[in-house]
Amino acid sequence: GELVPWRGECRTVLSPVCVRQADGRVAQLEIGSVPVMGVEESDQALAAAVRAWDHGRGEWPTMSTAQRIACMQDFVRRMAAQRDTVVRLIMWEIGKSLADSRKEFDRTLEYIEATLAALKNLDNDSSRFAQAEGFIGQIRRTPLGVVLCMGPYNYPLNETFATLIPALLMGNTVVFKPPQYGTLLFAPLLEAFRSAFPPGVVNTLYAPGAVAVPRLLASGQVNVLALIGSSKVADHLKKQHPRSHRLRAVLGLDAKNAAIVLPDADLDLAVRECVAGALSFNGQRCTALKMLLVHRSIVQPFLQRLSAAIDALKIGMPWEDGVQITPLPGPHRTAYMDEALRDARDKGARVINAGGGESCATLYRPALVYPVREGMKLYREEQFGPLVPVADFEDIEEALQYVVTSEHGQQVSLFGSDPARLGALIDPLVNQVCRVNLNSQCQRGPDVFPFAGRKDSAEGTLSVSDALRAFSIRSMVAARQ
Ligand code: G3H
């Protein structure tokens, strides 16, 4: 809750965008630096959040909902004034197109507005009473304590605020750690946090996750872990927490969403949705389509059209108009794509589109890969990048088995034109994933819809009102009548 001058070590922030240096070398552009905080600062941030919580007696947790809403509206005004700066930082830091960086910012403001509206209708006002068996009770929603929030690099602002904002609005105090990529963009918002909220309510920790986060959790003083990231990290972190204390978790994790394309699908529509679903922001979305299962009778025309659509995508720099494929965060990501592609090729798959898998520094040309089979990395691993694996099936049961045996359970897309056939597939699928999309790609929005996952894909639900519930508990005051 205070702006603290930093005189310690800093790390250079590199953009995904590469430039040719004077000596001819191609290197990622240096765009700024951020503090490398250590255990001392982590402890200070946690202590500030614990003090502001003060066993639920702090100024923020005891404030009325109306007062908290006023503080948040003040924050929103200050944040809106930083739009251009934050948008440009998103673009430079993670290589998201300028148009999509603007969308991320605006969508975040809309998300906050929708959360404020949902809060007004939540069962937390003191005029709500229940009567039963001679008792009368006043029911309200109360905060949980100190929340540790961490978002991912692909939606650094939106997904961090998807937990931070509802956590704050419900009266919790927060420590938040910006993602490794997508971290500078929070700097213009620090003053807004400081001005809008009481001291210690929002604490921004610029520390490497591996140093700070296990320590925060081991303290036993964090009540809720809110992470949108990988299930591996979530499992590791949960283990750091002392067993004697309960840790709640709100987690948005890995996904390997599949599209199932039936023989009677409208192919143009399916191709359009699959390209957008698999390759928006280079496939770096948890909701991206990461496996396409296509009926054998239509797989060849499907591949032909999909390959042409992928070749038509505009590859370039994030500030260019209409650009669709932009640089990946660093060489480690292009190396992963190469490795997954090599593995698929070694095991019998081909790259269907011209030049698929070619790269130039951090720019990677999307590759359509077919036939992808069990045993290849691409069959089960979440590629989180511009690789589009396709497998074919004869019997729909094979496609359903892919979903049933997956470790993930976020979403599925289903393409077909016979309503009865689609209808018959909904029930088996909706008990395996949390959203079945009919003739459309997988996606999170509209953000008022529930956003959840089964198996290794999530814990808790993150729509607007569900998130408010996730960061609070229903409590009551009861008396005999
Ligand atoms: O990475 C996960 C995001 O929540 C995806 O959101 O489907 O709107 O791109 P989106």
Residues whose N, C-alpha, C, O or C-beta is under 5 A from the ligand:
A	BS01	G3H	Q284 R285 C286 T287 C442 Q443 R444 G445
